[in-house]
């Protein structure tokens, strides 16, 4: 089969690889129809995450079930499916609590960091462990081109926004000041989700074109180089934001969140952190800041995130407009890395 291979920092290639095979009776083999490039792929592409080369990337993919192991239930060959970006067994302590991103038996698609990373879906075929609880049938109410968003970025944006906003009383959530730091694809999804609860949203980024897209969703754009903290303070009578959503994954972004959040405010962070993060303890103590970190449990929140995506699909559909063939993956990564496209869908 043909597959994208990470060769070295700043370079991928499309090469021949052996077809994946069933290794466990709970596995399925999926024939991929579409695979997306995600912002977290740029961590290893740019060399920020230093991991072994030679793997097949891609943790956002959809396709058709090609083969199933003897213990796979709920799916048949020929079913249209989307996969979550991590696998989950469905039976462990965390899976039973719907905290599926911390499944005790989980694998991460499209990476090579550690023993729990496996080849991903930027290929003609992919092996899916724990298929019964990792694959989800294609929802009839979602267009094919948007299905891949449910593998990672939309649930992640929804998770980031909902962690604090959905627990607030409706009137309080509606009038709260929410700031989204980072307006890449996940940030756009977070803004679209946050707007289901909140009317007062600020968006921070260093790329004017991204801020323009955020503004179309109703967010007030703040250029990173134009002192966004001062503007948020001015808009809140000096208090700061009630809720800050961090979707970048850098210390600088997290520090900005701490600067902008009000006392007793909340920070929800889903940006993939690749380095040590440290803060000034007295500042956090003095502000009574609540910080929630971490990877989105996509399968655990899939249904509620899907309901939200169905409502806002017209607002985020532009993320799925750039389609390229699998053989064009090297060019696709270059375009994505240069921020010349919002997202790239590799079609097969």
ChimeraX attribute file (.defattr): number of C-alpha atoms within 10 A of each C-alpha:
attribute: neighborCount
match mode: 1-to-1
recipient: residues
	/A:1	11
	/A:2	17
	/A:3	26
	/A:4	26
	/A:5	26
	/A:6	23
	/A:7	16
	/A:8	16
	/A:9	17
	/A:10	15
	/A:11	15
	/A:12	23
	/A:13	17
	/A:14	19
	/A:15	13
	/A:16	11
	/A:17	15
	/A:18	9
	/A:19	14
	/A:20	16
	/A:21	16
	/A:22	16
	/A:23	12
	/A:24	15
	/A:25	14
	/A:26	19
	/A:27	22
	/A:28	31
	/A:29	23
	/A:30	30
	/A:31	23
	/A:32	24
	/A:33	23
	/A:34	26
	/A:35	29
	/A:36	27
	/A:37	22
	/A:38	24
	/A:39	19
	/A:40	16
	/A:41	19
	/A:42	17
	/A:43	18
	/A:44	21
	/A:45	23
	/A:46	14
	/A:47	12
	/A:48	13
	/A:49	17
	/A:50	14
	/A:51	17
	/A:52	14
	/A:53	17
	/A:54	16
	/A:55	20
	/A:56	27
	/A:57	26
	/A:58	26
	/A:59	28
	/A:60	28
	/A:61	33
	/A:62	31
	/A:63	27
	/A:64	20
	/A:65	24
	/A:66	18
	/A:67	19
	/A:68	24
	/A:69	18
	/A:70	12
	/A:71	13
	/A:72	19
	/A:73	12
	/A:74	11
	/A:75	18
	/A:76	14
	/A:77	13
	/A:78	13
	/A:79	16
	/A:80	22
	/A:81	23
	/A:82	27
	/A:83	29
	/A:84	28
	/A:85	27
	/A:86	29
	/A:87	27
	/A:88	32
	/A:89	21
	/A:90	23
	/A:91	14
	/A:92	16
	/A:93	13
	/A:94	19
	/A:95	22
	/A:96	13
	/A:97	12
	/A:98	19
	/A:99	19
	/A:100	29
	/A:101	23
	/A:102	20
	/A:103	22
	/A:104	15
	/A:105	17
	/A:106	20
	/A:107	24
	/A:108	22
	/A:109	27
	/A:110	23
	/A:111	24
	/A:112	22
	/A:113	15
	/A:114	11
	/A:115	8
	/A:116	14
	/A:117	16
	/A:118	24
	/A:119	24
	/A:120	27
	/A:121	31
	/A:122	31
	/A:123	31
	/A:124	22
	/A:125	25
	/A:126	27
	/A:127	24
	/A:128	31
	/A:129	28
	/A:130	23
	/A:131	28
	/A:132	21
	/A:133	21
	/A:134	25
	/A:135	26
	/A:136	21
	/A:137	14
	/A:138	20
	/A:139	14
	/A:140	7
	/A:141	10
	/A:142	15
	/A:143	13
	/A:144	15
	/A:145	16
	/A:146	20
	/A:147	23
	/A:148	27
	/A:149	29
	/A:150	27
	/A:151	26
	/A:152	25
	/A:153	24
	/A:154	28
	/A:155	30
	/A:156	28
	/A:157	26
	/A:158	27
	/A:159	26
	/A:160	33
	/A:161	32
	/A:162	20
	/A:163	17
	/A:164	21
	/A:165	24
	/A:166	14
	/A:167	10
	/A:168	14
	/A:169	10
	/A:170	13
	/A:171	10
	/A:172	13
	/A:173	23
	/A:174	19
	/A:175	14
	/A:176	20
	/A:177	22
	/A:178	30
	/A:179	30
	/A:180	30
	/A:181	27
	/A:182	26
	/A:183	28
	/A:184	23
	/A:185	23
	/A:186	27
	/A:187	31
	/A:188	29
	/A:189	30
	/A:190	28
	/A:191	30
	/A:192	26
	/A:193	25
	/A:194	29
	/A:195	21
	/A:196	17
	/A:197	21
	/A:198	21
	/A:199	16
	/A:200	18
	/A:201	25
	/A:202	24
	/A:203	28
	/A:204	28
	/A:205	23
	/A:206	15
	/A:207	14
	/A:208	15
	/A:209	14
	/A:210	21
	/A:211	24
	/A:212	15
	/A:213	18
	/A:214	27
	/A:215	18
	/A:216	11
	/A:217	18
	/A:218	16
	/A:219	25
	/A:220	16
	/A:221	23
	/A:222	23
	/A:223	14
	/A:224	17
	/A:225	9
	/A:226	11
	/A:227	10
	/A:228	21
	/A:229	20
	/A:230	13
	/A:231	15
	/A:232	22
	/A:233	17
	/A:234	12
	/A:235	13
	/A:236	14
	/A:237	8
	/A:238	12
	/A:239	15
	/A:240	26
	/A:241	29
	/A:242	22
	/A:243	28
	/A:244	31
	/A:245	31
	/A:246	30
	/A:247	27
	/A:248	24
	/A:249	20
	/A:250	16
	/A:251	16
	/A:252	11
	/A:253	19
	/A:254	25
	/A:255	14
	/A:256	17
	/A:257	26
	/A:258	26
	/A:259	18
	/A:260	24
	/A:261	27
	/A:262	24
	/A:263	19
	/A:264	15
	/A:265	20
	/A:266	24
	/A:267	29
	/A:268	24
	/A:269	27
	/A:270	23
	/A:271	25
	/A:272	17
	/A:273	20
	/A:274	14
	/A:275	11
	/A:276	7
	/A:277	12
	/A:278	9
	/A:279	11
	/A:280	9
	/A:281	8
	/A:282	9
	/A:283	13
	/A:284	16
	/A:285	12
	/A:286	10
	/A:287	15
	/A:288	14
	/A:289	17
	/A:290	17
	/A:291	15
	/A:292	14
	/A:293	14
	/A:294	15
	/A:295	18
	/A:296	24
	/A:297	24
	/A:298	29
	/A:299	28
	/A:300	20
	/A:301	17
	/A:302	22
	/A:303	13
	/A:304	12
	/A:305	22
	/A:306	21
	/A:307	12
	/A:308	17
	/A:309	25
	/A:310	14
	/A:311	13
	/A:312	17
	/A:313	16
	/A:314	9
	/A:315	15
	/A:316	19
	/A:317	14
	/A:318	14
	/A:319	20
	/A:320	18
	/A:321	14
	/A:322	14
	/A:323	17
	/A:324	17
	/A:325	14
	/A:326	21
	/A:327	18
	/A:328	15
	/A:329	23
	/A:330	17
	/A:331	14
	/A:332	24
	/A:333	22
	/A:334	16
	/A:335	15
	/A:336	18
	/A:337	17
	/A:338	9
	/A:339	14
	/A:340	11
	/A:341	15
	/A:342	21
	/A:343	24
	/A:344	22
	/A:345	28
	/A:346	24
	/A:347	20
	/A:348	17
